[in-house]
Amino acid sequence: MSEKRSQFPLPLSSVTGEKTRKAAAPAPVATPQTATQNARQNQAHQPGSHRGSVAPATPGTTKPAQPQQTVVRSDLAATEAPRRAMAARAARQGVKDPQVLAALEIVPRHMFVEPGMLAQAYVDISLPIGHNQTISQPYIVARMIELLKGSGQPLRRVLEIGTGCGYQAAVLSCVAQEVYSIERIKPLHELAKANLRPLRIANLRLQYGDGMLGLPQVAPFDGIILAAAGLEVPRALLEQMAIGARLVAPVGAQVQHLQRITRTGKAEWTSETLEACHFVPLRPGIA
């Protein structure tokens, strides 16, 4: 991740550069996902494609490569309307925080889904990302972050348990000054790094490790959010909350509900049980 310091929280426009399109484009970053996208673009331009065909290169000549940044910019422009519609749908479902809705509208969710599921990137459903894990539906991402923010002070330092593909971490980075995210499955940790690298988010740090242990070396946190459900919230995470901090997590086995826990004192916490949800199970250790 980039180590460049920037003013926090990050301007939402800095995530996609939509307000600075005339500025020089950053150097393209080759990732497994962009490589797949480029391959798909090339297939779409083969003879017989509905998007037209390209004459074969003359023997002895080299066909110039298309800049990857052009693909990224084209994708962002093409998904502007779906992203706005996704945020508007979350608002109709009850999400009210304008900063959360703006982040949902800005972060390009299609950059975090499997190539074969791009058509469903902005549908309000969870999608598989491999290793029996999913990218959460947009509404639940927005709802949990809204609950994390509450109506108190702005979020400074936030911990996410379960990076997955990196999407929720990117949304969190738009509303918090510092975001730390832990993933226990090594291939998903690497996938998240690859997905997030082109966005160059300076206030986000990824960690490979056991999320149930938290990050005591960085604590205390103003907010902690869990992307997996346990029968109870690990004690280690409760201890890493600052006084007044909030933790939002799905809790339960077959039947799960969102729970918001607020630390009210050195050894005191209050808990609220909210709406029903469904998440993958919270597991210890690394894989």
N, C-alpha and C positions, 0 to 999 in steps of 0.2 A: 504494500500500500504506500501511497505517497506520504512523505514526512513533512511536506510543505505546510506551514501554519497558515491559518486563515481566520478571519473574523467569524465568531460563532453567534447564533447558529448559521449554517451555510445558507445563502440566498437560494431559493428554490430554482432560480434560473441557472445556477451554476451546475446543477445536476445534468441538464441536457444541453445547455448553451443556447436555449431558444431565443434569448434576448440579445445574443451576441453573435449572430450568424455572419456578420461582416468581418469579424475578427479572424485572424489566422487560425486555421484548424490545427488541433494538436496532432502529433504524429500518431498514425494508426497503431493499434496494439493487436498483435495476432493472438487469438485465443481459440480453443476448440470450438466455441460457439460461432465465432465470426468465420472460421474456416468452413464450417458446415453451411453457414448462410451464403458464403461466396460460391460454394459448390452448387447450392440450390439456384443461385442467380445464374450461374453458367448453364445449368440444365435448362432453365427457362428460356434461354436464348438459342437452343439447339434447333436445327431445321425441323419444321413440323410443329414448333411451339406456337401457341396462340399469341405470344408476344413478339413474333417475328423471328426470322432466322438471320444468322451472320455468315457471310461468305467465308469459306475455309481460307486459312492463311496460305500465302504463296510459299512453296518450298524454299527454304533458305532464309526466310524472314522470321522475325520474332514479333509476336502479337503483344502490344503493350498491356500491362496488367492494370486493372481498374483499382483505384485507391479504395481501401476498405472504409475510409472515412466517408466516402460518397455513399456507400451502402448504409452506414449508420445514420447519416443525415436523412437519407431517403426514408428509412424505416421510421424515424422520429416524425417526419412530416406526415407520413401515411397513417400514423397511429394517433395523431393529435385529436381527432374527433372521437375515436373510441376511448381514449383516456379521459376526455371530458365527460363522455357519457357514463363511464364507470364511476367517476367521482359523483356525478349527479345522481346516479342510482343509489350510491351509499348514503347520500344526503336524504333521499326519499325513504331509505330504510331506517333513518333515525340518527345518523352521525351528524353532529352539529358543529364541531370544532372547525373553524375555517382554515386553520393552519394544517390540520390533518387532511382535510379535503383537498387543499392545494397540493400537498405532498403526494397524495394519491393520484392526482391529475398529472403531475409532472414526471414521476418516476416511470420509466418505460418497462412495464411488466413483461412485454414480449421478449426482452433480453434475458429473462430468467426462466423461461419455460423450454421444454424440449422442442427441437425443430419441427417434429411432426405434429405438434399441438399449437402452433402459432395462431391458427384460426380461432382458438379458444382462449387466447391470452387475456382478453378483456371481458370474458364472460364471468359472472359471479359464482365461480365454482373453484374447488381445490383441484389441483392437477398433480399427477405423479412426477417425481423428479428422480426416481431410482432409489434402491436400497430400502424399499418399503416406506419411503417418506413422501411428503407432498409439499407443494407450495399452497399456502392457505388461501381461501377465497378472499377477494379484495375487501368485502364488507367486514369480515372478522378481523382482518389486519387493521383497518381503520378504527373499528370499535374498540379493540384492545388498546391501541395507542391513545385514543381519546380517554379511555378510563385511566390509563397511566398518567396522563397529563392532569386530569381533574380540573379544578378551577384555582389551583394554587400557584406557586411560583413556577417560572419557566424551568424546564428540565435541563439540568446541567450534565450530570454523568449518568448514563443508562447502561444496564447490562441486559443482553438478550441471551436466553438459553435455547439453543437450537437454531443455528444459522441457516441450515438447509441450503437452498440455492442462493440466498443472499438478498431476496426481495424485501422482506420486512426490515432487514437491517438498513437498506437503502432508504426506505420510507422514514424510519426512525432518525436517520442522520439529518433529515430535513427539519426535524422539530426539536432536537436535542443538541446541546453543545458538544458532547462527547458520547460516542457509542462504542461499547465493547460487546462482541458477539462470540459465543463459544459453540463449537460443533464437535460432537464426539465421533462422527464417522469421517475418516480421513478423506475418502474420495469426494464427499460432499463439501468438506472444508476447501479442497482444491477447486471444486466446481464454483463455489461462491467467490473465491479469489479471482477466477477467470471471468466470471460474470461481472464482477464489480470493477475490475481493473480499467476498462474503458471509460468508466464514469469518473474516475480519479477523485473519489470522495475523501477529503483530507481529515475529517473528524471521525473516521470509522476505523476500528482495529479488530481484526479477526484473530481468534485463538482456537487452536486445536486442543481439546482436552475434555475432561469430565464436567459437564455443565452442572451436575448436582453439587459440585464442590464450589462453584462460583469462581470469583477472582479476588481472593482476600487481599492480594498485593495491590489491588487498585481501589478496593472499597474504602469508604462507603459510597453507595449509589443512591441517587435521588429517585431512581425508578428501576425496577427489574421486571422483565416480561418473559414468560415461558411459552414456547411453541410446541410443547408436548405435555400430556396429562399424566399426573401421578395421583396416587390415593391421598397424598398430602404434600404440602410444599416442604422441600428439604430445609432442615433447621439451619444449615450453613448459609442458605440464601437469606433467610430471615435476619440472621445476625449481620449480614453485609448491607442491610438497609440503613440509610441515615435516618435520624429522628425526623418524622414527618414525611418520609418517603412512602411510595406506593409500589406494590407488587401486584401484577395481574397474571393469572394463570388459570388454565383449565384444570379442574380437579374432579376425579372420579374414574371409574373403570368402564362398565357398560353404559352407565348414565353419567354424563359429564356436565358440569356447569362452570361458567367463568366465575372466578373468585377474585375479589380485590381486597388486599390486605394493606393496612396502613400502620406504620410503626408510630406509636404515640408516646413511647418512653423507652428507657434503657432496656427494660424487660417487659414491655407492654405492646401488644398489637391488637388491632380490631379487624374484623373480617366481614365482608359483604358477599353474599351469594347472589349472582345475577343470572343472566340468560343461559339456556341450554346451548351446548356446542359439541363438537366431535373432533378430537385430535388423536394423533398417534401417541403411543405410550411413552412416558418418560423413563429412560433407562440409565443405569450407572455405568461408569467405565468408559473405555474408548474402543473403537472398532476400526 
